[in-house]
Amino acid sequence: MDEIDYDLFSKIDLRVGEIISAEDVEGADKLLCLKIDIGSITKTIFAGIKKFYEPESLLGKKIIIVNNLKSRKMKFGESEGMLLAADNDEKVYLIEIDKDVINGAKIR
């Protein structure tokens, strides 16, 4: 991968968010529709994690999102960000953060 400098990295707005709703997306094999509370607003994020997580198991999890990713219109709605996750060939792991961190906190 290409290296980036600090100025480019500093343009990425990473925030703590809490999953307050998670639902199957009818007609989508991979997507869950997540509502993420980031303090001042709630964002909708469509995430390709359906085969790895049951929607109810995600409720209340504190995660990290890319807050300033350009919204993307999809067949099922508009996705307003991206969550951070790690993966290997067999599993996706959400990057979770301590429950005490307030929603909307900036990751530096």
All heavy atoms as an XYZ file, in Angstrom:
849
protein
N       0.830     -1.185      0.000
C       0.000      0.000      0.000
C       0.872      1.246      0.000
O       1.945      1.271      0.588
C      -0.897      0.048      1.227
C      -2.000     -0.939      1.245
S      -3.306     -0.275      2.287
C      -4.669     -1.020      1.492
N       0.334      2.280     -0.617
C       1.034      3.557     -0.632
C       0.995      4.196      0.747
O       0.003      4.082      1.472
C       0.371      4.515     -1.630
C       0.526      4.051     -3.071
O       1.455      3.278     -3.343
O      -0.290      4.474     -3.905
N       2.067      4.867      1.109
C       2.097      5.629      2.346
C       1.348      6.942      2.137
O       1.304      7.478      1.026
C       3.537      5.943      2.747
C       4.304      4.749      3.219
C       5.695      5.133      3.713
O       6.191      6.238      3.396
O       6.296      4.316      4.421
N       0.768      7.444      3.221
C       0.146      8.761      3.175
C       0.836      9.638      4.217
O       1.393      9.131      5.191
C      -1.371      8.704      3.440
C      -1.686      8.148      4.844
C      -2.072      7.872      2.373
C      -3.151      8.241      5.246
N       0.775     10.937      4.006
C       1.380     11.830      4.991
C       0.343     12.218      6.049
O      -0.845     11.927      5.928
C       2.010     13.057      4.330
C       1.012     13.931      3.591
O      -0.208     13.851      3.866
O       1.450     14.720      2.743
N       0.811     12.898      7.092
C      -0.061     13.252      8.198
C      -1.210     14.155      7.746
O      -2.341     14.028      8.222
C       0.729     13.929      9.327
C      -0.177     14.293     10.471
C      -0.586     13.321     11.392
C      -0.675     15.583     10.601
C      -1.455     13.635     12.421
C      -1.544     15.899     11.632
C      -1.925     14.929     12.532
O      -2.795     15.238     13.541
N      -0.928     15.076      6.833
C      -1.977     15.993      6.371
C      -3.154     15.239      5.764
O      -4.314     15.571      6.024
C      -1.425     16.996      5.355
C      -0.514     18.025      6.000
O      -0.635     18.241      7.227
O       0.327     18.596      5.289
N      -2.878     14.219      4.983
C      -3.953     13.418      4.397
C      -4.679     12.625      5.480
O      -5.910     12.609      5.541
C      -3.399     12.472      3.325
C      -4.436     11.630      2.580
C      -5.501     12.509      1.932
C      -3.755     10.771      1.530
N      -3.929     12.003      6.384
C      -4.545     11.236      7.471
C      -5.429     12.127      8.340
O      -6.517     11.721      8.765
C      -3.485     10.555      8.335
C      -4.065      9.842      9.518
C      -4.709      8.626      9.367
C      -3.994     10.408     10.784
C      -5.269      7.979     10.459
C      -4.541      9.765     11.880
C      -5.184      8.546     11.718
N      -4.988     13.359      8.602
C      -5.737     14.247      9.491
C      -7.090     14.657      8.911
O      -7.942     15.173      9.632
C      -4.912     15.483      9.835
O      -4.737     16.296      8.696
N      -7.314     14.422      7.638
C      -8.600     14.730      7.012
C      -9.661     13.668      7.304
O     -10.844     13.887      7.059
C      -8.430     14.884      5.502
C      -7.621     16.101      5.126
C      -7.447     16.196      3.629
C      -6.590     17.408      3.284
N      -6.381     17.532      1.842
N      -9.247     12.521      7.825
C     -10.193     11.450      8.138
C     -10.766     11.710      9.527
O     -10.035     11.818     10.503
C      -9.509     10.070      8.085
C      -8.900      9.834      6.703
C     -10.517      8.965      8.431
C      -7.993      8.620      6.642
N     -12.087     11.821      9.601
C     -12.771     12.101     10.860
C     -13.281     10.784     11.453
O     -14.330     10.282     11.063
C     -13.924     13.074     10.618
C     -14.635     13.491     11.896
O     -14.055     13.356     12.994
O     -15.792     13.952     11.795
N     -12.504     10.236     12.384
C     -12.886      8.996     13.061
C     -13.603      9.354     14.357
O     -13.103     10.162     15.144
C     -11.649      8.145     13.369
C     -10.827      7.694     12.164
C      -9.558      6.994     12.631
C     -11.642      6.788     11.260
N     -14.770      8.742     14.574
C     -15.581      9.040     15.756
C     -16.062      7.768     16.429
O     -16.221      6.730     15.786
C     -16.818      9.860     15.360
C     -16.530     11.196     14.747
C     -16.095     12.187     15.778
N     -15.680     13.441     15.147
C     -15.752     14.596     15.729
N     -16.200     14.697     16.959
N     -15.344     15.676     15.106
N     -16.334      7.889     17.721
C     -16.944      6.800     18.474
C     -18.444      6.869     18.255
O     -19.050      7.945     18.319
C     -16.627      6.923     19.981
C     -17.405      5.882     20.783
C     -15.136      6.781     20.216
N     -19.035      5.725     17.968
C     -20.474      5.650     17.805
C     -21.025      4.432     18.523
O     -20.318      3.444     18.726
N     -22.285      4.519     18.906
C     -22.961      3.400     19.574
C     -24.052      2.872     18.656
O     -24.872      3.643     18.140
C     -23.575      3.862     20.888
C     -24.266      2.763     21.640
C     -24.814      3.234     22.982
O     -24.514      4.368     23.401
O     -25.548      2.457     23.603
N     -24.053      1.565     18.459
C     -25.079      0.951     17.608
C     -26.386      0.932     18.401
O     -26.487      0.263     19.426
C     -24.674     -0.465     17.175
C     -23.357     -0.417     16.381
C     -25.791     -1.107     16.348
C     -22.766     -1.777     16.045
N     -27.377      1.680     17.906
C     -28.660      1.754     18.601
C     -29.753      0.973     17.879
O     -30.818      0.736     18.445
C     -29.092      3.216     18.831
C     -29.207      3.968     17.510
C     -28.130      3.910     19.791
C     -29.800      5.375     17.649
N     -29.476      0.551     16.653
C     -30.420     -0.256     15.886
C     -29.635     -1.066     14.867
O     -28.675     -0.569     14.280
C     -31.419      0.665     15.176
O     -32.230     -0.055     14.272
N     -30.044     -2.305     14.677
C     -29.414     -3.177     13.675
C     -30.501     -4.073     13.088
O     -31.206     -4.748     13.834
C     -28.305     -4.013     14.305
N     -30.630     -4.041     11.770
C     -31.693     -4.796     11.113
C     -31.174     -5.463      9.844
O     -30.307     -4.924      9.154
C     -32.842     -3.869     10.734
C     -33.487     -3.164     11.901
C     -34.541     -2.150     11.467
O     -34.638     -1.848     10.257
O     -35.258     -1.665     12.349
N     -31.767     -6.613      9.530
C     -31.514     -7.247      8.244
C     -32.013     -6.326      7.140
O     -32.997     -5.609      7.320
C     -32.266     -8.581      8.137
C     -31.630     -9.686      8.949
O     -30.390     -9.754      9.005
O     -32.383    -10.504      9.501
N     -31.332     -6.366      6.009
C     -31.776     -5.621      4.836
C     -32.430     -6.626      3.894
O     -31.762     -7.520      3.386
C     -30.589     -4.907      4.143
C     -31.057     -4.210      2.870
C     -29.926     -3.923      5.095
N     -33.738     -6.475      3.730
C     -34.482     -7.402      2.884
C     -33.943     -7.365      1.459
O     -33.751     -6.294      0.885
C     -35.965     -7.024      2.885
C     -36.838     -8.065      2.231
C     -38.316     -7.747      2.357
O     -38.715     -7.145      3.374
O     -39.056     -8.110      1.432
N     -33.633     -8.538      0.925
C     -33.125     -8.646     -0.428
C     -31.615     -8.533     -0.548
O     -31.072     -8.611     -1.645
N     -30.934     -8.339      0.568
C     -29.467     -8.231      0.552
C     -28.861     -9.421      1.290
O     -29.251     -9.718      2.415
C     -29.019     -6.927      1.207
N     -27.924    -10.091      0.647
C     -27.287    -11.269      1.245
C     -26.271    -10.916      2.321
O     -26.043    -11.697      3.237
C     -26.570    -12.087      0.169
C     -27.528    -12.686     -0.839
O     -28.708    -12.902     -0.496
O     -27.089    -12.941     -1.980
N     -25.632     -9.754      2.213
C     -24.506     -9.425      3.092
C     -24.756     -8.259      4.035
O     -24.028     -8.081      4.996
C     -23.276     -9.087      2.240
C     -22.789    -10.229      1.384
C     -21.608     -9.813      0.541
C     -21.164    -10.934     -0.368
N     -20.031    -10.538     -1.203
N     -25.772     -7.447      3.768
C     -25.904     -6.172      4.465
C     -26.792     -6.208      5.704
O     -27.831     -6.854      5.727
C     -26.479     -5.116      3.518
C     -25.623     -4.704      2.337
C     -26.380     -3.692      1.474
C     -24.300     -4.117      2.794
N     -26.346     -5.452      6.703
C     -27.173     -5.064      7.841
C     -27.287     -3.549      7.803
O     -26.335     -2.853      7.432
C     -26.556     -5.490      9.167
C     -26.480     -6.986      9.470
C     -25.798     -7.221     10.806
C     -27.861     -7.619      9.458
N     -28.438     -3.034      8.191
C     -28.643     -1.597      8.303
C     -28.460     -1.225      9.767
O     -29.201     -1.702     10.635
C     -30.038     -1.215      7.826
S     -30.385      0.552      7.978
N     -27.465     -0.395     10.038
C     -27.142      0.020     11.403
C     -27.465      1.489     11.587
O     -27.178      2.310     10.709
C     -25.656     -0.203     11.684
C     -25.094     -1.586     11.405
C     -23.598     -1.602     11.649
C     -25.788     -2.640     12.239
N     -28.048      1.820     12.724
C     -28.218      3.214     13.140
C     -27.173      3.443     14.220
O     -27.101      2.698     15.207
C     -29.612      3.478     13.697
C     -30.732      3.197     12.722
C     -30.817      4.228     11.642
C     -32.056      3.941     10.792
N     -32.101      4.696      9.580
N     -26.348      4.462     14.011
C     -25.219      4.746     14.886
C     -25.397      6.116     15.526
O     -25.495      7.130     14.833
C     -23.885      4.729     14.091
C     -23.767      3.501     13.179
C     -22.698      4.878     15.036
C     -23.623      2.193     13.883
N     -25.417      6.147     16.861
C     -25.488      7.401     17.614
C     -24.071      7.931     17.783
O     -23.242      7.284     18.430
C     -26.132      7.145     18.974
C     -26.154      8.367     19.883
O     -25.619      9.433     19.507
O     -26.705      8.252     20.993
N     -23.793      9.087     17.164
C     -22.459      9.678     17.312
C     -22.526     10.978     18.114
O     -21.742     11.902     17.901
C     -21.741      9.885     15.967
C     -22.537     10.789     15.041
C     -21.412      8.570     15.314
C     -21.712     11.309     13.880
N     -23.456     11.025     19.044
C     -23.566     12.185     19.927
C     -24.547     13.211     19.415
O     -25.686     13.249     19.848
N     -24.126     14.005     18.459
C     -24.972     15.090     17.969
C     -26.028     14.625     16.975
O     -27.059     15.276     16.823
C     -24.107     16.176     17.331
O     -23.352     15.636     16.268
N     -25.780     13.522     16.294
C     -26.717     13.006     15.288
C     -26.679     11.484     15.274
O     -25.806     10.863     15.884
C     -26.402     13.542     13.863
C     -25.017     13.093     13.402
C     -26.542     15.041     13.775
C     -24.758     13.368     11.939
N     -27.619     10.918     14.552
C     -27.645      9.481     14.292
C     -27.398      9.279     12.805
O     -28.006      9.962     11.979
C     -29.007      8.872     14.694
O     -29.211      9.084     16.083
C     -29.050      7.386     14.398
N     -26.508      8.361     12.479
C     -26.206      8.060     11.082
C     -26.656      6.648     10.741
O     -26.663      5.765     11.594
C     -24.697      8.174     10.813
C     -24.209      9.600     10.837
C     -22.870      9.711     10.167
C     -22.581     11.160      9.864
N     -21.533     11.309      8.890
N     -26.994      6.452      9.473
C     -27.325      5.136      8.946
C     -26.111      4.622      8.189
O     -25.570      5.323      7.328
C     -28.528      5.212      7.991
O     -29.655      5.712      8.710
C     -28.855      3.853      7.405
N     -25.700      3.411      8.526
C     -24.586      2.776      7.827
C     -25.015      1.376      7.404
O     -25.503      0.600      8.227
C     -23.325      2.702      8.716
C     -22.809      4.111      9.025
C     -22.233      1.861      8.049
C     -21.605      4.159      9.946
N     -24.864      1.072      6.123
C     -25.078     -0.281      5.626
C     -23.732     -0.987      5.658
O     -22.760     -0.518      5.064
C     -25.637     -0.255      4.198
C     -27.066      0.202      4.129
C     -27.380      1.540      3.926
C     -28.101     -0.698      4.295
C     -28.693      1.969      3.876
C     -29.421     -0.282      4.253
C     -29.721      1.053      4.035
N     -23.665     -2.096      6.385
C     -22.400     -2.812      6.571
C     -22.537     -4.261      6.101
O     -23.531     -4.925      6.412
C     -21.989     -2.776      8.037
N     -21.532     -4.743      5.403
C     -21.527     -6.111      4.877
C     -21.076     -7.130      5.913
O     -20.112     -7.857      5.680
N     -21.785     -7.191      7.027
C     -21.386     -8.067      8.142
C     -22.470     -9.077      8.511
O     -22.389     -9.728      9.547
C     -20.990     -7.232      9.373
C     -22.149     -6.352      9.838
C     -19.754     -6.381      9.080
C     -21.893     -5.626     11.146
N     -23.463     -9.226      7.662
C     -24.641    -10.047      7.977
C     -24.301    -11.497      8.318
O     -24.889    -12.079      9.219
C     -25.618     -9.998      6.805
C     -26.948    -10.646      7.049
C     -27.853    -10.396      5.841
C     -29.255    -10.828      6.080
N     -30.145    -10.388      4.988
N     -23.346    -12.080      7.612
C     -23.055    -13.497      7.865
C     -22.188    -13.712      9.120
O     -22.009    -14.828      9.565
C     -22.437    -14.174      6.645
C     -21.003    -13.921      6.372
C     -20.558    -14.753      5.171
C     -19.076    -14.884      5.115
N     -18.611    -15.755      4.055
N     -21.728    -12.617      9.730
C     -20.865    -12.724     10.901
C     -21.537    -12.302     12.211
O     -21.049    -12.643     13.282
C     -19.599    -11.890     10.695
C     -18.851    -12.252      9.453
C     -18.888    -11.431      8.334
C     -18.135    -13.438      9.385
C     -18.206    -11.777      7.173
C     -17.450    -13.785      8.234
C     -17.491    -12.955      7.129
N     -22.623    -11.548     12.121
C     -23.269    -11.019     13.322
C     -24.787    -11.116     13.218
O     -25.352    -10.816     12.172
C     -22.896     -9.542     13.537
C     -21.465     -9.328     13.932
C     -20.490     -9.043     12.977
C     -21.071     -9.413     15.263
C     -19.167     -8.839     13.333
C     -19.744     -9.217     15.627
C     -18.813     -8.932     14.668
O     -17.501     -8.743     15.024
N     -25.409    -11.486     14.325
C     -26.854    -11.387     14.460
C     -27.161     -9.941     14.837
O     -26.478     -9.373     15.703
C     -27.371    -12.337     15.542
C     -27.230    -13.808     15.183
C     -28.087    -14.197     13.989
O     -29.201    -13.648     13.843
O     -27.634    -15.028     13.186
N     -28.165     -9.340     14.224
C     -28.443     -7.931     14.502
C     -28.568     -7.603     15.993
O     -27.981     -6.623     16.463
C     -29.760     -7.669     13.760
C     -29.742     -8.652     12.630
C     -29.061     -9.874     13.188
N     -29.281     -8.421     16.742
C     -29.498     -8.120     18.166
C     -28.207     -8.156     18.979
O     -28.099     -7.500     20.014
C     -30.562     -9.037     18.780
C     -30.278    -10.504     18.684
C     -30.723    -11.170     17.373
O     -31.272    -10.500     16.476
O     -30.486    -12.372     17.244
N     -27.198     -8.895     18.512
C     -25.925     -8.971     19.238
C     -25.106     -7.683     19.110
O     -24.139     -7.479     19.845
C     -25.093    -10.157     18.752
O     -24.546     -9.895     17.464
N     -25.490     -6.810     18.192
C     -24.745     -5.575     17.944
C     -25.230     -4.393     18.779
O     -24.503     -3.413     18.961
C     -24.837     -5.207     16.462
C     -24.201     -6.207     15.498
C     -24.560     -5.855     14.066
C     -22.710     -6.268     15.690
N     -26.436     -4.495     19.302
C     -27.033     -3.377     20.030
C     -26.185     -2.980     21.237
O     -25.773     -3.829     22.022
C     -28.448     -3.718     20.470
C     -29.433     -3.998     19.338
C     -30.794     -4.381     19.902
C     -29.544     -2.822     18.387
N     -25.910     -1.693     21.342
C     -25.137     -1.165     22.462
C     -23.638     -1.205     22.286
O     -22.909     -0.648     23.110
N     -23.150     -1.840     21.229
C     -21.698     -1.886     21.016
C     -21.190     -0.495     20.646
O     -21.808      0.227     19.876
C     -21.331     -2.873     19.912
C     -21.507     -4.323     20.315
C     -20.920     -5.243     19.262
C     -21.103     -6.699     19.624
N     -20.326     -7.130     20.759
N     -20.040     -0.139     21.214
C     -19.358      1.110     20.869
C     -18.302      0.769     19.825
O     -17.451     -0.107     20.051
C     -18.693      1.721     22.094
C     -19.658      2.173     23.169
C     -20.068      3.609     22.961
C     -20.904      4.072     24.138
N     -20.559      5.418     24.557
N     -18.380      1.444     18.693
C     -17.484      1.166     17.575
C     -16.854      2.463     17.085
O     -17.192      3.547     17.559
C     -18.233      0.459     16.421
C     -19.362      1.352     15.885
C     -18.768     -0.897     16.871
C     -19.996      0.845     14.599
N     -15.968      2.327     16.125
C     -15.340      3.482     15.481
C     -15.876      3.565     14.060
O     -15.925      2.550     13.351
C     -13.811      3.348     15.477
C     -13.290      3.244     16.912
C     -13.167      4.523     14.739
C     -11.821      2.894     17.011
N     -16.272      4.781     13.666
C     -16.744      4.974     12.296
C     -15.924      6.059     11.600
O     -15.336      6.923     12.254
C     -18.243      5.339     12.235
C     -18.507      6.746     12.776
C     -19.101      4.304     12.944
C     -19.835      7.328     12.330
N     -15.900      5.985     10.271
C     -15.372      7.074      9.451
C     -16.555      8.010      9.246
O     -17.483      7.703      8.502
C     -14.808      6.566      8.107
C     -14.267      7.735      7.285
C     -13.730      5.521      8.338
N     -16.529      9.122      9.946
C     -17.667     10.029      9.998
C     -17.807     10.892      8.757
O     -18.906     11.247      8.372
C     -17.538     10.918     11.243
C     -18.746     11.767     11.481
O     -19.875     11.288     11.405
N     -18.522     13.036     11.774
N     -16.709     11.234      8.125
C     -16.770     12.161      6.996
C     -16.617     11.481      5.638
O     -16.309     12.139      4.654
C     -15.750     13.291      7.158
C     -14.313     12.822      7.146
O     -14.014     11.680      7.461
N     -13.404     13.717      6.794
N     -16.888     10.193      5.582
C     -16.907      9.507      4.286
C     -18.125      9.996      3.510
O     -19.223     10.110      4.074
C     -16.993      7.992      4.491
C     -16.842      7.126      3.251
C     -15.436      7.238      2.679
C     -17.143      5.674      3.584
N     -17.944     10.298      2.256
C     -19.041     10.785      1.429
C     -20.174      9.758      1.434
O     -19.942      8.558      1.266
C     -18.543     11.032      0.005
C     -19.565     11.651     -0.898
C     -18.973     11.941     -2.267
C     -20.005     12.579     -3.167
N     -19.430     12.896     -4.482
N     -21.407     10.234      1.631
C     -22.571      9.342      1.623
C     -22.672      8.627      0.287
O     -22.283      9.162     -0.752
C     -23.857     10.131      1.870
O     -23.867     10.668      3.157
N     -23.214      7.417      0.352
C     -23.329      6.599     -0.857
C     -24.760      6.100     -0.998
O     -25.289      5.450     -0.092
C     -22.379      5.414     -0.751
C     -22.412      4.494     -1.928
C     -21.378      3.404     -1.778
N     -21.567      2.413     -2.811
C     -21.258      1.158     -2.706
N     -20.719      0.698     -1.594
N     -21.467      0.323     -3.691
N     -25.378      6.451     -2.102
C     -26.727      5.953     -2.375
C     -26.627      4.503     -2.822
O     -25.843      4.169     -3.695
C     -27.405      6.788     -3.447
C     -27.774      8.172     -2.968
C     -28.725      8.840     -3.923
C     -29.004     10.241     -3.496
N     -29.996     10.370     -2.466
N     -27.426      3.668     -2.169
C     -27.444      2.248     -2.478
C     -28.870      1.860     -2.833
O     -29.810      2.627     -2.599
C     -26.946      1.442     -1.270
C     -25.560      1.857     -0.793
S     -25.067      1.003      0.697
C     -24.637     -0.579      0.010
N     -29.025      0.678     -3.351
C     -30.347      0.166     -3.708
C     -31.294      0.202     -2.519
O     -32.493      0.430     -2.665
C     -30.185     -1.270     -4.223
C     -31.447     -1.985     -4.560
C     -31.139     -3.400     -5.030
C     -32.394     -4.184     -5.281
N     -32.101     -5.562     -5.693
N     -30.762      0.005     -1.316
C     -31.582     -0.145     -0.119
C     -31.703      1.145      0.696
O     -32.407      1.182      1.681
C     -30.994     -1.256      0.761
C     -30.774     -2.528     -0.003
C     -29.505     -2.897     -0.414
C     -31.837     -3.353     -0.330
C     -29.302     -4.072     -1.127
C     -31.649     -4.520     -1.043
C     -30.375     -4.886     -1.444
N     -30.974      2.180      0.326
C     -30.987      3.437      1.068
C     -29.644      4.120      0.957
O     -28.787      3.723      0.162
N     -29.436      5.123      1.778
C     -28.186      5.881      1.755
C     -27.329      5.519      2.960
O     -27.793      5.544      4.092
C     -28.475      7.377      1.760
C     -27.257      8.220      1.531
C     -27.596      9.665      1.216
O     -28.768      9.979      0.989
O     -26.658     10.476      1.210
N     -26.063      5.180      2.686
C     -25.111      4.868      3.742
C     -24.286      6.113      4.026
O     -23.714      6.708      3.114
C     -24.208      3.699      3.328
O     -23.431      3.253      4.413
N     -24.238      6.500      5.313
C     -23.647      7.781      5.692
C     -22.304      7.672      6.397
O     -21.900      8.584      7.116
C     -24.617      8.514      6.615
C     -25.974      8.759      5.988
C     -26.961      9.341      6.968
O     -27.224      8.698      8.006
O     -27.457     10.451      6.687
N     -21.603      6.586      6.195
C     -20.304      6.419      6.828
C     -19.819      4.998      6.651
O     -20.362      4.233      5.858
N     -18.802      4.645      7.401
C     -18.238      3.297      7.346
C     -17.741      2.930      8.733
O     -17.182      3.773      9.431
C     -17.075      3.250      6.349
C     -16.414      1.891      6.224
S     -15.032      1.908      5.044
C     -15.938      2.062      3.517
N     -17.978      1.704      9.124
C     -17.445      1.252     10.411
C     -16.084      0.613     10.200
O     -15.756      0.175      9.096
C     -18.416      0.290     11.103
C     -18.844     -0.986     10.370
C     -17.809     -2.084     10.472
C     -20.154     -1.462     10.960
N     -15.272      0.601     11.240
C     -13.964     -0.030     11.161
C     -14.063     -1.460     11.663
O     -14.712     -1.731     12.684
C     -12.931      0.739     11.981
C     -12.613      2.158     11.540
C     -11.432      2.696     12.347
C     -12.321      2.245     10.063
N     -13.431     -2.361     10.941
C     -13.436     -3.778     11.294
C     -12.135     -4.401     10.811
O     -11.478     -3.890      9.908
C     -14.627     -4.489     10.649
N     -11.784     -5.503     11.440
C     -10.644     -6.313     11.002
C     -11.224     -7.584     10.403
O     -12.336     -7.991     10.743
C      -9.743     -6.641     12.193
N     -10.488     -8.207      9.510
C     -10.998     -9.448      8.946
C      -9.865    -10.372      8.560
O      -8.718     -9.964      8.409
C     -11.897     -9.175      7.738
C     -11.126     -8.684      6.520
O     -10.573     -9.514      5.785
O     -11.083     -7.454      6.300
N     -10.225    -11.629      8.457
C      -9.375    -12.629      7.832
C     -10.272    -13.386      6.866
O     -11.392    -12.966      6.610
C      -8.692    -13.531      8.883
C      -9.685    -14.270      9.760
O     -10.775    -14.624      9.320
N      -9.328    -14.492     11.008
N      -9.825    -14.479      6.337
C     -10.622    -15.191      5.340
C     -11.900    -15.795      5.913
O     -12.804    -16.132      5.164
C      -9.780    -16.301      4.694
C      -8.657    -15.738      3.848
O      -8.802    -14.604      3.360
O      -7.640    -16.423      3.690
N     -11.984    -15.913      7.232
C     -13.104    -16.618      7.837
C     -14.051    -15.748      8.641
O     -15.185    -16.135      8.894
C     -12.567    -17.716      8.754
C     -11.703    -18.721      8.020
C     -10.943    -19.637      8.965
O     -11.228    -19.618     10.176
O     -10.068    -20.363      8.491
N     -13.629    -14.575      9.098
C     -14.427    -13.799     10.047
C     -14.146    -12.311      9.915
O     -13.076    -11.910      9.491
C     -14.073    -14.259     11.483
C     -14.801    -13.567     12.597
C     -16.123    -14.217     12.932
C     -16.698    -13.615     14.203
N     -17.960    -13.026     14.096
N     -15.146    -11.513     10.282
C     -15.002    -10.064     10.404
C     -15.170     -9.728     11.875
O     -16.051    -10.257     12.550
C     -16.072     -9.330      9.560
C     -16.124     -7.857      9.900
C     -15.811     -9.525      8.078
N     -14.305     -8.861     12.385
C     -14.316     -8.466     13.784
C     -14.495     -6.951     13.873
O     -13.633     -6.206     13.399
C     -13.003     -8.842     14.478
C     -12.650    -10.296     14.347
C     -11.892    -10.756     13.269
C     -13.091    -11.215     15.288
C     -11.568    -12.101     13.141
C     -12.770    -12.561     15.173
C     -12.000    -12.992     14.098
O     -11.702    -14.328     13.977
N     -15.590     -6.509     14.463
C     -15.771     -5.075     14.661
C     -14.702     -4.548     15.601
O     -14.334     -5.205     16.565
C     -17.141     -4.792     15.275
C     -18.357     -5.060     14.409
C     -19.623     -4.697     15.171
C     -18.292     -4.286     13.106
N     -14.221     -3.343     15.327
C     -13.289     -2.685     16.225
C     -14.149     -1.998     17.292
O     -14.818     -1.005     17.024
C     -12.415     -1.650     15.482
C     -11.692     -2.282     14.296
C     -11.443     -0.982     16.458
C     -10.748     -3.401     14.643
N     -14.147     -2.570     18.482
C     -14.963     -2.033     19.574
C     -14.103     -1.170     20.483
O     -12.888     -1.320     20.540
C     -15.587     -3.172     20.376
C     -16.606     -3.964     19.579
C     -17.309     -5.003     20.412
O     -17.943     -4.622     21.429
O     -17.221     -6.193     20.059
N     -14.769     -0.272     21.192
C     -14.077      0.653     22.074
C     -14.759      0.619     23.444
O     -15.922      0.222     23.560
C     -14.050      2.071     21.456
C     -13.043      2.957     22.138
C     -15.413      2.682     21.400
C     -12.533      4.075     21.289
N     -14.052      1.040     24.464
C     -14.545      1.027     25.833
C     -15.908      1.709     25.944
O     -16.131      2.773     25.362
C     -13.529      1.752     26.733
C     -13.813      1.554     28.192
O     -14.784      2.155     28.698
O     -13.052      0.807     28.840
N     -16.819      1.108     26.680
C     -18.184      1.622     26.853
C     -18.228      3.003     27.499
O     -19.210      3.720     27.364
C     -19.017      0.646     27.697
C     -19.215     -0.699     27.055
C     -20.484     -0.695     26.284
C     -20.774     -2.102     25.780
N     -21.539     -2.117     24.591
N     -17.174      3.386     28.238
C     -17.163      4.671     28.936
C     -16.877      5.863     28.023
O     -17.098      7.004     28.414
C     -16.136      4.655     30.074
C     -16.512      3.686     31.182
O     -17.716      3.417     31.366
O     -15.600      3.189     31.862
N     -16.389      5.608     26.819
C     -16.080      6.700     25.900
C     -17.401      7.261     25.367
O     -18.281      6.510     24.948
C     -15.192      6.218     24.735
C     -14.877      7.363     23.787
C     -13.910      5.581     25.248
N     -17.537      8.580     25.392
C     -18.808      9.185     24.986
C     -19.004      9.093     23.470
O     -18.036      9.144     22.699
C     -18.931     10.657     25.450
C     -17.856     11.532     24.826
C     -18.931     10.750     26.958
C     -18.062     13.013     25.048
N     -20.263      8.965     23.067
C     -20.605      8.944     21.651
C     -20.196     10.255     21.004
O     -20.433     11.327     21.559
C     -22.102      8.726     21.458
C     -22.572      7.387     21.982
O     -21.763      6.519     22.310
N     -23.863      7.215     22.076
N     -19.550     10.154     19.860
C     -19.091     11.324     19.137
C     -17.661     11.712     19.436
O     -17.117     12.607     18.776
N     -17.029     11.065     20.422
C     -15.638     11.401     20.729
C     -14.765     11.203     19.500
O     -14.929     10.221     18.764
C     -15.125     10.552     21.903
N     -13.846     12.141     19.282
C     -12.950     12.064     18.126
C     -11.787     11.133     18.435
O     -11.196     11.203     19.507
C     -12.445     13.456     17.784
C     -11.617     13.507     16.520
C     -11.419     14.932     16.058
C     -10.551     15.029     14.843
N     -11.063     14.411     13.640
N     -11.469     10.274     17.474
C     -10.307      9.388     17.576
C      -9.115     10.139     16.998
O      -9.169     10.638     15.880
C     -10.525      8.064     16.798
C     -11.829      7.372     17.208
C      -9.314      7.156     16.924
C     -11.858      6.895     18.634
N      -8.037     10.221     17.753
C      -6.838     10.954     17.302
C      -5.666     10.023     17.178
O      -5.526      9.081     17.824
C      -6.499     12.057     18.275
C      -7.643     13.042     18.424
C      -7.252     14.168     19.369
N      -8.397     14.932     19.767
C      -8.914     15.936     19.059
N      -8.382     16.257     17.908
N      -9.951     16.600     19.493
